[in-house]
Amino acid sequence: MATTGPKAADVLGRVTLVTGKEEFLNERTVAAVREAVRAHDPEAELSETQAADLTLATLGELSAPSLFSSTRCVVVRNLENLPDESVAGVLGYADAPVEDVALVLVHGGGQKGSGVLAKLRKAAFVADVRSGELKASEYPQFVANEARRHGATMDREAALFLVQAVGQDLRSLAAAAHQLTHDFPGESLDVEKVRRYFGGRAEAKSFAVADAAFSGRRHAALEELRWALDGGTAAVLVTSAFATGARGLARYQGAPRGMREADLAREVGVPPWKLRSIRDQSRGWTEQGLGRAIRAVARADADIKGAASDPSYTLERLVLEITDLRTGR
């Protein structure tokens, strides 16, 4: 069953303080408050304003009952721009909010206005909702949580693959998770289901260039490289993907033989589905060839980060070097 948002009792007669740099999460909180108010009173009035325009008079007007409804939801954006002369009025309101009004204060993160935030958080009627920036390791859990919101489950391998395919834009990830749960309602989402829908997008990413090159598929690697660069992928991300691929192969070749699949995946530092790809790649690599490949990747990375005048040429040369080393030419 999908998760539910706040109830009217959680937001009416209270102040919801939304802070953080993750705009998508901030907006989701604002939408949830509005939905709670409208569910309680379909005729409730919704309004919003910029903090820079907020005065004690305008705050009073926004929170006062109208001819049509006494229930209101007021959103004040960019709280960091609140004028000094309006601070006392906002703090005073937070200590005694209007019973039928849900006030949402949105702060975009950063140090500006932090003093006001500290005082608001001490008020008894303020609900503090923070949206800190996600670390790279937290995106798969975000995706899994999104699936759970829509009444489905997604295993970690599938979540990892979806992040690799779609990237780290929360809005895009949320939309992708929603699509999957809509098309596989109530089902467990595994990596094969995710690959069926988003594998094409993943193929155009930088890691697909490296995978093709380390597999010895020269033409495919060059084609993937062109798609990646034309799509705006930064050259440094491509060399990073090559470095990751080389490290994965080195760890695989150095791992003890006879390990269980799950243990070997942990030893190499990749999910099990990726281990199968590395195993196939490794059949064409000697220890000496892999050592030369690692040096080639390091040179290309230094060129990209240094004075290389044509990053695409540097990357094309890297693809040719890697595929030559694997095939022994």
C-alpha positions in Angstrom: 0.0 0.0 0.0 1.3 3.5 -0.9 2.5 5.7 1.9 0.4 8.6 3.0 1.3 12.2 3.7 0.5 14.5 6.7 -3.0 14.9 8.0 -4.8 18.2 8.4 -4.2 18.2 12.1 -0.4 18.0 11.4 -0.4 21.3 9.4 -3.4 23.5 10.3 -2.7 25.8 13.2 1.0 25.1 12.7 4.0 26.3 10.8 5.8 23.9 8.5 9.5 24.9 8.1 11.0 23.4 4.9 14.8 23.8 4.5 17.5 22.4 2.3 19.0 22.5 -1.2 17.1 19.5 -2.6 14.4 21.5 -4.4 12.5 18.4 -5.4 12.1 17.2 -1.8 11.2 20.7 -0.7 8.4 21.0 -3.3 7.1 17.6 -2.4 6.7 18.7 1.2 4.9 21.9 0.1 2.5 19.8 -2.1 1.8 17.4 0.7 0.8 20.2 3.0 -1.5 21.6 0.4 -3.1 18.2 -0.3 -3.7 17.7 3.5 -5.5 21.1 3.7 -7.6 20.5 0.5 -8.5 17.0 1.8 -9.8 18.6 5.0 -11.6 21.4 3.2 -12.0 21.3 -0.6 -12.9 25.0 -0.6 -9.7 26.0 1.2 -7.8 28.9 -0.3 -4.2 28.4 -1.4 -1.8 31.3 -1.7 1.9 32.0 -1.8 4.3 34.9 -1.7 8.0 35.7 -1.6 9.6 36.3 1.8 11.2 39.5 0.4 7.7 40.9 0.0 6.5 39.8 3.4 5.5 42.4 6.0 3.5 42.1 9.2 0.6 43.6 7.3 0.8 41.2 4.3 1.2 38.2 6.7 -2.0 39.2 8.4 -3.8 39.5 5.1 -2.6 36.1 4.0 -3.6 34.3 7.2 -7.0 36.1 7.7 -10.2 34.3 6.7 -11.8 35.3 3.5 -15.4 35.6 2.4 -15.2 32.1 0.8 -13.3 30.0 3.3 -11.7 30.3 6.8 -9.2 27.5 5.9 -6.1 28.6 4.2 -2.7 27.3 3.1 0.0 30.0 2.8 3.4 29.3 1.3 6.2 31.8 1.8 9.2 31.0 -0.4 12.9 32.0 -0.2 12.8 32.7 3.6 16.4 33.6 3.4 15.4 36.9 1.9 13.0 37.8 4.7 13.5 41.6 5.5 15.0 42.3 9.0 11.9 44.3 9.9 9.6 41.3 9.3 11.5 38.8 11.4 9.7 39.7 14.7 6.3 39.4 13.0 7.1 35.9 11.6 8.5 34.7 15.0 5.5 36.1 16.8 3.1 34.3 14.4 5.0 31.0 14.9 4.4 31.3 18.7 0.6 31.7 18.1 -0.4 30.5 14.7 -4.0 30.9 13.4 -6.0 27.7 14.0 -7.4 27.3 10.4 -4.2 28.3 8.6 -1.3 26.1 7.4 1.8 28.3 7.0 4.7 26.8 5.0 8.0 28.7 5.2 10.5 27.5 2.5 14.3 28.2 3.0 16.6 27.2 0.1 19.5 26.2 2.3 22.8 28.0 3.0 23.9 30.3 5.8 21.8 33.3 4.9 18.9 33.6 7.4 20.2 30.8 9.6 19.6 32.9 12.7 15.9 33.1 11.9 15.8 29.3 11.3 17.4 28.6 14.7 14.7 30.7 16.4 11.9 29.2 14.4 13.0 25.7 15.3 12.6 26.5 19.0 8.9 27.5 18.6 6.4 25.0 19.9 4.2 25.0 16.8 6.9 24.7 14.1 7.4 21.4 12.3 11.0 21.2 11.0 11.4 19.4 7.7 14.9 19.3 6.3 16.0 18.0 2.9 19.8 17.6 3.0 21.6 16.9 -0.2 21.9 13.2 -0.9 25.3 11.4 -0.9 26.0 9.2 -3.9 25.5 6.1 -1.7 22.0 7.3 -0.7 20.4 7.5 -4.2 19.6 3.8 -4.4 17.7 4.0 -1.1 15.8 7.0 -2.4 14.7 5.0 -5.4 13.7 2.0 -3.2 11.7 4.4 -1.0 10.0 5.9 -4.1 8.9 2.4 -5.2 7.5 1.8 -1.6 5.5 5.0 -1.8 3.6 3.5 -4.7 3.0 0.1 -3.1 5.9 -1.8 -4.7 9.3 -3.1 -3.6 12.6 -2.7 -5.5 15.7 -4.7 -4.6 19.1 -3.0 -4.2 20.5 -4.3 -7.5 17.6 -2.8 -9.4 17.9 0.5 -7.5 21.6 0.7 -8.3 21.0 0.0 -12.0 18.2 2.6 -12.1 20.5 5.3 -10.6 23.2 4.4 -13.1 20.7 4.5 -16.0 18.8 7.7 -15.1 21.4 9.7 -13.2 21.1 11.6 -9.9 18.3 14.0 -10.7 15.7 13.3 -8.0 12.8 14.4 -10.2 13.8 12.0 -13.0 14.4 9.1 -10.5 11.0 9.6 -8.9 9.3 9.7 -12.3 11.2 6.5 -13.3 10.2 4.7 -10.1 6.6 5.8 -10.6 6.6 4.5 -14.2 7.9 1.1 -13.1 5.4 0.7 -10.2 2.6 1.7 -12.6 3.5 -0.9 -15.1 4.3 -3.6 -12.6 1.7 -2.8 -9.9 2.4 -4.4 -6.5 5.3 -6.5 -8.0 8.8 -6.8 -6.7 11.0 -4.8 -9.1 14.3 -6.6 -10.0 17.2 -5.6 -12.2 15.7 -7.3 -15.2 12.5 -5.3 -15.1 14.5 -2.1 -14.7 16.9 -3.0 -17.5 13.9 -3.7 -19.8 12.7 -0.1 -19.4 15.9 1.9 -18.8 18.7 -0.2 -20.3 18.8 1.9 -23.4 19.5 5.1 -21.4 22.1 3.3 -19.4 23.9 2.2 -22.6 24.6 5.8 -23.6 26.3 6.6 -20.3 30.0 6.7 -19.7 30.2 3.3 -18.0 28.8 1.8 -21.2 31.7 3.2 -23.2 34.2 1.6 -20.8 32.3 -1.7 -20.7 32.3 -2.0 -24.5 36.0 -1.1 -24.6 37.1 -3.6 -21.9 35.0 -6.2 -23.7 37.0 -5.6 -26.9 34.0 -4.2 -28.9 35.9 -1.3 -30.6 33.1 -0.1 -32.9 30.5 -0.3 -30.2 32.7 1.6 -27.8 33.4 4.4 -30.3 29.7 4.6 -31.0 28.8 4.8 -27.3 31.5 7.4 -26.8 30.0 9.6 -29.5 26.5 9.3 -28.1 27.8 10.0 -24.6 29.7 13.2 -25.6 26.9 14.4 -27.9 24.5 13.9 -24.9 26.6 16.2 -22.8 28.5 13.7 -20.7 31.7 15.3 -19.3 35.0 13.8 -20.6 36.2 13.4 -17.0 33.3 11.1 -16.3 34.3 8.8 -19.1 37.9 8.5 -17.9 36.4 7.9 -14.4 34.3 5.0 -15.8 37.4 3.5 -17.4 39.3 3.7 -14.2 36.4 2.0 -12.4 36.3 -0.7 -15.0 40.1 -1.3 -14.8 39.9 -1.5 -11.0 37.0 -3.9 -11.1 38.9 -6.2 -13.5 42.1 -6.0 -11.3 40.1 -6.9 -8.2 38.4 -9.8 -10.0 41.6 -11.2 -11.2 43.2 -10.9 -7.8 40.3 -12.4 -5.9 40.6 -16.0 -4.5 39.1 -18.6 -6.7 36.1 -20.7 -5.5 34.3 -17.9 -3.7 30.5 -17.8 -3.7 29.0 -15.3 -6.2 27.7 -12.9 -3.5 31.1 -13.0 -1.6 33.0 -12.5 -4.8 30.8 -9.5 -5.7 31.5 -7.9 -2.3 35.3 -8.6 -2.8 35.3 -6.9 -6.2 33.0 -4.1 -5.0 30.2 -4.5 -7.5 26.6 -5.8 -7.5 26.2 -9.4 -8.7 24.7 -8.5 -12.1 27.8 -6.4 -12.8 30.1 -9.3 -11.8 28.9 -11.3 -14.7 30.0 -8.6 -17.1 33.4 -8.4 -15.5 33.8 -12.2 -15.7 33.2 -12.0 -19.4 35.6 -9.1 -19.9 38.4 -10.7 -17.9 38.7 -13.7 -20.3 40.6 -11.4 -22.8 42.9 -9.8 -20.3 46.3 -10.8 -19.1 47.9 -9.3 -16.0 50.4 -7.4 -18.1 47.8 -6.1 -20.5 45.7 -4.9 -17.6 48.7 -3.1 -16.1 49.2 -1.3 -19.4 45.5 -0.4 -19.6 45.6 1.1 -16.2 48.5 3.3 -17.2 46.7 4.3 -20.4 43.6 5.4 -18.4 45.8 7.4 -16.0 47.5 9.2 -19.0 44.1 10.0 -20.6 42.7 11.2 -17.3 45.7 13.5 -16.8 45.4 14.8 -20.3 41.6 15.5 -19.8 42.3 17.3 -16.5 45.4 19.1 -17.9 46.1 20.8 -21.2 44.3 18.5 -23.7 43.0 20.7 -26.5 40.6 18.0 -27.8 39.1 15.8 -25.1 37.2 13.8 -27.7 40.4 12.9 -29.5 41.9 11.8 -26.2 39.0 9.6 -25.4 38.9 8.0 -28.9 42.6 7.3 -28.5 41.9 5.7 -25.1 39.2 3.4 -26.6 41.6 2.3 -29.4 44.4 1.6 -26.8 42.2 -0.4 -24.5 40.7 -2.5 -27.3 44.1 -3.1 -28.8 45.5 -4.2 -25.4 42.6 -6.6 -24.9 42.8 -8.3 -28.3 46.6 -8.4 -28.1 47.1 -6.4 -31.3 
